[in-house]
Amino acid sequence: MKVKFETRGDGYWSNKSKKVTVTNIRLEGVMLDGKRMFGELRVYFSPKSWDTYKHGLIYTDSLFLKQLRKFLKSYGFPASDVNYSEQGMQGDDYVSLDAGNKFCKEWIKVFPETEVDDYEMERLAKQIVALEKELDEYNPIYNDHCGLED
């Protein structure tokens, strides 16, 4: 995949107006929270066409987002459900965007191999690990009290 989007240079992190070669678009980190999904849409670009150290971050550029949404919409995706994520999530060779429930559901219809994690199960698993750790801390006290040895 090679598509060219442009930047206007009106973002917070760059004033460069330039064509950017997009090499891949992937939905990652999809989580299911009850019936709603959310994920990170990564728009990968060629570092030859955009150097983040030289040009800054594409993040918050209005034209790039407008062209991306138009592209996604042309393939039937609910593009208005995609917005820039936070600055710290941007990469040297990709733009990070938050993808909402409608977008994720449509993406998974088209790309059913997309991995989806159950947010509630992950939260519960973290709680179980924390409880096990807490129990391990109290275990020696219990063992000493009951005359048990490790």
C-alpha positions as CSV (number, residue, x, y, z in Angstrom):
1,M,0.0,0.0,0.0
2,K,1.3,3.4,-1.0
3,V,-0.9,6.4,-0.7
4,K,0.1,10.1,-0.4
5,F,-1.5,12.4,2.1
6,E,-0.4,16.0,2.7
7,T,0.2,18.1,5.7
8,R,-0.8,21.7,6.0
9,G,1.8,22.6,8.6
10,D,-0.8,23.9,11.1
11,G,-0.3,21.3,13.8
12,Y,1.1,22.0,17.2
13,W,4.3,20.0,16.5
14,S,5.1,20.9,12.9
15,N,4.8,23.8,10.5
16,K,5.9,21.8,7.5
17,S,3.6,21.5,4.5
18,K,4.5,18.4,2.6
19,K,3.4,15.2,0.9
20,V,3.7,12.1,3.1
21,T,3.8,8.5,1.7
22,V,1.6,6.2,3.8
23,T,2.8,2.7,3.7
24,N,0.3,0.9,6.0
25,I,-2.7,1.4,8.2
26,R,-3.3,-1.0,11.1
27,L,-5.7,-1.2,14.0
28,E,-3.9,-2.3,17.1
29,G,-4.7,-2.7,20.8
30,V,-8.4,-3.2,20.3
31,M,-10.2,-3.7,23.6
32,L,-13.8,-4.8,24.2
33,D,-15.3,-3.1,27.2
34,G,-18.7,-4.7,27.6
35,K,-20.3,-4.1,24.2
36,R,-18.1,-1.2,23.2
37,M,-14.7,-1.3,21.5
38,F,-11.9,1.1,21.2
39,G,-8.4,0.9,19.7
40,E,-5.4,2.6,18.3
41,L,-5.3,3.2,14.5
42,R,-1.7,3.5,13.4
43,V,-1.0,5.2,10.0
44,Y,2.5,4.2,9.1
45,F,4.5,6.4,6.7
46,S,7.8,6.2,4.9
47,P,10.6,8.0,6.9
48,K,12.0,9.0,3.6
49,S,8.9,11.2,3.0
50,W,8.6,12.5,6.6
51,D,11.4,12.7,9.1
52,T,10.0,13.3,12.6
53,Y,13.4,14.6,13.8
54,K,13.6,17.1,11.0
55,H,9.9,17.9,10.3
56,G,8.3,17.3,13.7
57,L,5.2,15.3,14.4
58,I,2.3,15.1,12.0
59,Y,0.1,14.9,15.1
60,T,-2.7,17.5,15.1
61,D,-2.2,18.6,11.4
62,S,-5.7,19.3,10.0
63,L,-5.1,18.4,6.4
64,F,-3.5,15.1,7.1
65,L,-6.5,14.1,9.3
66,K,-9.0,15.4,6.7
67,Q,-7.4,13.3,3.9
68,L,-7.1,10.2,6.1
69,R,-10.8,10.4,6.9
70,K,-11.7,10.9,3.3
71,F,-9.6,7.8,2.4
72,L,-11.1,5.7,5.2
73,K,-14.6,6.8,4.2
74,S,-14.0,5.9,0.6
75,Y,-13.6,2.3,1.9
76,G,-16.8,2.4,3.9
77,F,-15.3,3.1,7.4
78,P,-17.0,5.5,9.7
79,A,-14.1,8.0,9.6
80,S,-15.5,10.5,12.0
81,D,-14.9,8.0,14.7
82,V,-11.1,8.5,14.3
83,N,-9.2,11.3,16.0
84,Y,-5.6,12.0,16.9
85,S,-4.6,10.2,20.1
86,E,-2.2,11.9,22.5
87,Q,1.3,13.3,21.7
88,G,3.1,10.7,23.6
89,M,1.7,7.9,21.5
90,Q,3.1,9.2,18.2
91,G,5.9,7.2,16.6
92,D,8.9,7.9,14.4
93,D,7.2,6.2,11.5
94,Y,3.5,6.3,12.3
95,V,0.7,8.7,13.4
96,S,-1.4,7.4,16.3
97,L,-5.1,7.9,16.3
98,D,-7.9,6.8,18.7
99,A,-10.5,4.6,17.0
100,G,-14.0,4.5,18.5
101,N,-16.6,1.8,18.7
102,K,-18.2,2.3,15.3
103,F,-14.9,2.3,13.5
104,C,-13.5,-0.8,15.3
105,K,-16.6,-2.8,14.7
106,E,-16.5,-2.0,11.0
107,W,-12.8,-2.7,10.8
108,I,-13.3,-6.1,12.3
109,K,-16.0,-6.9,9.8
110,V,-13.5,-6.3,7.0
111,F,-10.4,-7.7,8.9
112,P,-11.8,-10.4,11.2
113,E,-8.3,-11.6,12.0
114,T,-7.8,-8.4,14.1
115,E,-7.0,-9.3,17.7
116,V,-9.6,-8.1,20.3
117,D,-8.8,-8.2,24.0
118,D,-11.5,-8.2,26.7
119,Y,-10.9,-5.1,28.8
120,E,-12.9,-6.4,31.7
121,M,-10.9,-9.7,31.8
122,E,-7.6,-7.8,31.7
123,R,-8.8,-5.6,34.6
124,L,-9.8,-8.7,36.6
125,A,-6.6,-10.5,35.8
126,K,-4.6,-7.5,37.2
127,Q,-6.7,-7.5,40.3
128,I,-6.1,-11.3,40.8
129,V,-2.3,-10.8,40.4
130,A,-2.5,-7.9,43.0
131,L,-4.4,-10.1,45.4
132,E,-2.1,-13.0,45.0
133,K,0.9,-10.7,45.7
134,E,-0.9,-9.4,48.8
135,L,-1.6,-13.0,50.0
136,D,2.0,-14.0,49.4
137,E,3.1,-11.1,51.7
138,Y,0.8,-12.4,54.5
139,N,1.6,-16.0,53.9
140,P,4.7,-16.1,56.2
141,I,2.6,-14.6,59.0
142,Y,0.0,-17.2,58.6
143,N,2.6,-20.0,58.4
144,D,4.3,-18.8,61.6
145,H,1.0,-18.6,63.4
146,C,-0.1,-22.1,62.4
147,G,3.3,-23.7,62.9
148,L,3.7,-24.4,59.2
149,E,7.0,-24.1,57.4
150,D,7.7,-23.2,53.8
